Amino acid sequence: MFTGGGGIALNPSVALGGPSPFLGGNGLALFKNQYGQHGAPDHVATVARLKEMAKQEFQGRDVEIRTGTSILDESNINRRPDVSVIDRKQGQF
């Protein structure tokens, strides 16, 4: 059980629409990703290729190209996209 806002206890299997074969009774994953946070080798290669594409597309512009970092502070969206491009002047994605 998790405690949501206002102290309400949430059952993760109910919140997800029923029991999940990937979650234990405590809501934690039963299986760990064997490749860790960054993913399988093919995914890592795809992210590297996307980063190179972004470098080419935004060449000569004042941008920051990030991989796997949070965009919460800049966008108020709690995600870590594989590749993100931020315009330094405007602060936009």
N, C-alpha and C positions, 0 to 999 in steps of 0.2 A: 504494500500500500504506500502511496505517496500522499503528501499533504499539499493540496493545492491552495490557492488564494483563499483567505478567510478560514483556514484551518479545516477545510473539507477533505476527507480521506478519499483518494481516488484509486480505484483498482485498475491497473494498467491494462489488463485483458479486457475489461469492460470498455475502457476509453478507446481501445483499438478496435472495437466492434466484435469482441469475442476472444476466446483463448487463442494464443499464438504459439505455434510450435517452436518459435525462436526465443520466447520469453519464459523464464522460470516463474514460480509463484511470487517471487519478490520483484518481478518486473525487469530483472537484469537479463542480459543476453546469455543464452546457454552456450553459444559458440563464439569464440573470439576470431576476429579477422586474422588469418595467419600472416598476412602481409603488413599488418599494422595500419596506422592512420592514413598513410599515403596511398595504399591500395596495391593491387597486383601489378606486376611488371608491365603488362600491356596498358594498364590505366596510367601508370607513371609516364610511359612513352607518349601516350595521347596528350597528357597534360603538357609535356615538354613541347610537343608539336603545336599545340594551341598557343602556348606562350610565344613561340617563334612566329606564328601567324600574326599575333597581336603586335609584336615588335615591328614586323613589316608593314602592317596596316597603319600603324600610328607613328611611323618613322618621321622624325623631324618635329614632332609635336611634344609639348611639355606634359607628358603623362607618366604615371607610375603603373607598372605592370606587376601584379601580385599573383602569387599562387598559394592557394590553400589557407589564406588568412581571412580573419573576420571582417565583415563589412558593416558591423553593427554601428560603430561610431559615426561613419559617414552617411549611412542610409537608414538607420533605425530598423534594419532588417537583420534578424539574428541568423545569418548564414555564413558559411565559409566556401565560396565558390572555388572551383578548381583553378580558374583564371579570371582575374578581374582587371579592368583598366580604369584608372581614375585620372581625370583631367585635373592637373594641379592648380590651374588658374581658377576654374569654376567649381572645383570640388565635386564634380559629378562623375557618375559611372558612364 
